[in-house]
Amino acid sequence: EPLSNLDKKLRVQMRQDLLSLQRRLGITTIFVTHDQEEAMTTADRMAVLDHGVVQQIGAPSTLFDYPVNRFVANFVGTMNVLEGEVRERTSGSVVLAVEGVGDLHLPLAAEAPVAQRLAASFRPHTVQIEMADGLGDARYVWLPGVVESSEFLGEFTRYQVQIGEQRLTADQSHLAGLSPFPVGAPVSIGLEPTQVRLLAA
């Protein structure tokens, strides 16, 4: 982990320099890191291991968008997970009953596991957040919730939202003059169905 002891700005510059050097020399390089951002920005192919067992190998975008299991999903970035019982299943859709949330009507991809319990997983940046009295885009699955906390992280604000018995993370891009949602505010959380990946529970 050659960059672990550097401050953030120097670490970013050094990984760019290392990548440029590696491309110029045309050499294969194995880079070991626990920093997901570092791995995704420097790698052509990534391997994620759990207790010495390879879970998935592929391009960073593939592992991020199409993790094969919950370990990879949680390791490569932040992931929301709603676990539930399959109430109804057809060739192209599934109804997932999530305790404390209700029924989620989601598209069913061909590679989705055949199981009675599934985990609907989705990234915080794919989530829409609006005030509870707003008119939500019909493309989304909307869930009512309450803002539990927020973190201003510069480019975006990260919200923790209580949805029934579940807590979800939602990222909202920051724009100058945009008012944040206050803690305790009733909101609606919108899930983009095509961005939800069904994994084994």
C-alpha distance (Angstrom), angle and dihedral (degrees) to the residues before:
residue distance angle dihedral
E1 . . .
P2 3.82 . .
L3 3.81 97.2 .
S4 3.81 100.5 43.8
N5 3.82 96.6 102.5
L6 3.80 97.1 48.5
D7 3.79 125.1 97.8
K8 3.81 116.2 -107.2
K9 3.81 100.4 -97.3
L10 3.79 93.5 45.4
R11 3.81 90.3 45.3
V12 3.82 90.8 54.4
Q13 3.81 91.7 48.1
M14 3.80 92.8 47.0
R15 3.79 94.6 50.0
Q16 3.81 89.1 51.3
D17 3.81 89.8 49.9
L18 3.82 91.8 47.4
L19 3.80 91.4 49.4
S20 3.80 91.8 48.6
L21 3.82 91.1 49.1
Q22 3.80 92.3 47.9
R23 3.81 91.7 50.3
R24 3.81 92.4 46.8
L25 3.81 93.8 49.7
G26 3.81 93.3 40.8
I27 3.79 93.8 -139.1
T28 3.79 129.2 148.0
T29 3.79 110.0 -115.0
I30 3.80 131.1 -168.4
F31 3.79 110.9 -152.0
V32 3.81 118.9 -171.4
T33 3.81 116.5 -158.6
H34 3.80 142.7 146.4
D35 3.81 90.6 -154.6
Q36 3.81 106.6 101.2
E37 3.80 94.2 -162.1
E38 3.79 90.5 50.8
A39 3.79 91.5 49.5
M40 3.79 95.3 48.1
T41 3.82 95.3 47.2
T42 3.81 96.3 47.7
A43 3.81 104.4 35.5
D44 3.79 132.9 86.6
R45 3.81 88.3 -174.0
M46 3.78 128.2 17.3
A47 3.79 132.4 -160.3
V48 3.80 119.9 -158.4
L49 3.81 115.4 -158.3
D50 3.80 129.7 -166.8
H51 3.82 115.5 -166.8
G52 3.79 89.6 -20.0
V53 3.82 94.6 -50.9
V54 3.80 118.9 116.9
Q55 3.80 108.8 -123.7
Q56 3.80 100.2 179.2
I57 3.80 140.3 -8.2
G58 3.79 124.5 -163.1
A59 3.77 148.1 94.1
P60 3.82 114.5 -38.4
S61 3.82 91.9 -113.0
T62 3.82 90.6 51.9
L63 3.80 93.5 52.0
F64 3.80 90.6 45.3
D65 3.81 96.8 47.3
Y66 3.81 100.8 30.5
P67 3.82 110.4 30.1
V68 3.80 113.1 176.4
N69 3.81 95.0 -142.1
R70 3.79 143.4 4.8
F71 3.80 94.0 -92.6
V72 3.81 92.4 59.6
A73 3.81 91.1 40.9
N74 3.80 92.2 55.1
F75 3.79 95.5 39.2
V76 3.80 96.5 52.4
G77 3.79 101.1 58.1
T78 3.79 131.7 -44.5
M79 3.81 118.0 -42.8
N80 3.79 133.8 -171.2
V81 3.79 114.7 -145.7
L82 3.80 128.8 -165.4
E83 3.79 111.0 -175.5
G84 3.77 121.6 -161.4
E85 3.80 151.7 143.4
V86 3.79 120.6 -83.4
R87 3.80 104.8 -115.2
E88 3.79 96.6 174.6
R89 3.79 133.8 6.2
T90 3.80 131.0 -172.8
S91 3.79 132.3 168.1
G92 3.81 91.5 -86.3
S93 3.79 108.8 21.7
V94 3.77 145.2 34.4
V95 3.79 135.8 -157.3
L96 3.79 110.0 -143.1
A97 3.82 117.8 -164.5
V98 3.82 106.9 -148.4
E99 3.80 115.2 -167.7
G100 3.78 112.0 -116.0
V101 3.82 92.1 7.3
G102 3.79 108.2 59.4
D103 3.79 135.4 -133.6
L104 3.79 120.0 -19.8
H105 3.81 117.1 -158.9
L106 3.80 106.3 -152.5
P107 3.81 138.1 166.6
L108 3.79 114.6 -104.0
A109 3.80 116.8 -133.6
A110 3.79 119.9 -150.7
E111 3.81 92.1 -114.9
A112 3.83 94.8 53.0
P113 3.82 113.1 123.3
V114 3.80 118.3 -101.4
A115 3.79 99.8 -126.0
Q116 3.79 140.3 124.0
R117 3.80 92.1 -122.7
L118 3.80 121.4 48.3
A119 3.78 135.8 174.6
A120 3.81 117.4 -134.2
S121 3.80 104.6 -148.9
F122 3.80 128.1 -172.1
R123 3.80 138.4 161.9
P124 3.84 121.7 -108.4
H125 3.81 93.1 -122.3
T126 3.83 90.9 59.5
V127 3.81 91.5 58.4
Q128 3.79 122.4 96.5
I129 3.80 119.4 -146.8
E130 3.80 123.9 -163.0
M131 3.77 138.2 159.9
A132 3.79 111.4 -82.1
D133 3.82 93.8 -112.6
G134 3.83 93.5 52.7
L135 3.80 125.2 110.1
G136 3.79 105.3 -111.8
D137 3.79 125.4 -145.8
A138 3.82 107.9 -95.3
R139 3.82 90.9 -133.8
Y140 3.79 90.0 71.7
V141 3.79 133.5 74.5
W142 3.82 103.3 -125.3
L143 3.79 124.6 -149.6
P144 3.82 125.9 -175.6
G145 3.80 117.1 -125.6
V146 3.80 148.4 149.4
V147 3.81 127.0 -115.5
E148 3.81 108.3 -113.4
S149 3.80 98.9 177.5
S150 3.80 142.9 -18.4
E151 3.80 136.7 -150.9
F152 3.79 123.1 -160.7
L153 3.81 105.5 -143.4
G154 3.81 100.0 173.5
E155 3.80 103.8 -111.3
F156 3.81 91.4 41.0
T157 3.79 144.0 5.9
R158 3.80 117.7 -122.1
Y159 3.80 116.4 -146.4
Q160 3.79 129.4 -165.7
V161 3.80 106.8 -149.8
Q162 3.79 126.0 -170.4
I163 3.81 110.3 -137.2
G164 3.79 108.1 -175.9
E165 3.81 103.6 -63.0
Q166 3.81 93.7 -16.2
R167 3.79 131.9 83.0
L168 3.80 117.9 -145.6
T169 3.79 132.6 -171.6
A170 3.80 118.7 -133.3
D171 3.81 125.6 -176.2
Q172 3.80 120.0 -154.7
S173 3.80 120.4 -168.2
H174 3.79 111.7 -118.1
L175 3.78 121.2 -122.4
A176 3.80 125.4 177.3
G177 3.79 109.3 -94.6
L178 3.80 94.4 18.5
S179 3.80 109.6 136.2
P180 3.81 114.4 -134.8
F181 3.79 122.0 -127.9
P182 3.81 107.3 -101.8
V183 3.79 122.1 -125.6
G184 3.80 108.6 -91.4
A185 3.80 94.1 27.0
P186 3.82 116.8 140.0
V187 3.80 108.0 -122.5
S188 3.79 141.5 169.4
I189 3.78 120.0 -123.7
G190 3.79 116.3 -151.0
L191 3.81 121.2 -153.9
E192 3.80 117.2 -159.0
P193 3.85 101.5 -138.4
T194 3.81 94.6 -148.6
Q195 3.81 89.5 55.8
V196 3.82 94.2 54.1
R197 3.80 114.6 97.9
L198 3.79 119.2 -159.7
L199 3.81 113.3 -140.2
A200 3.77 134.6 174.7
A201 3.79 110.3 -82.3
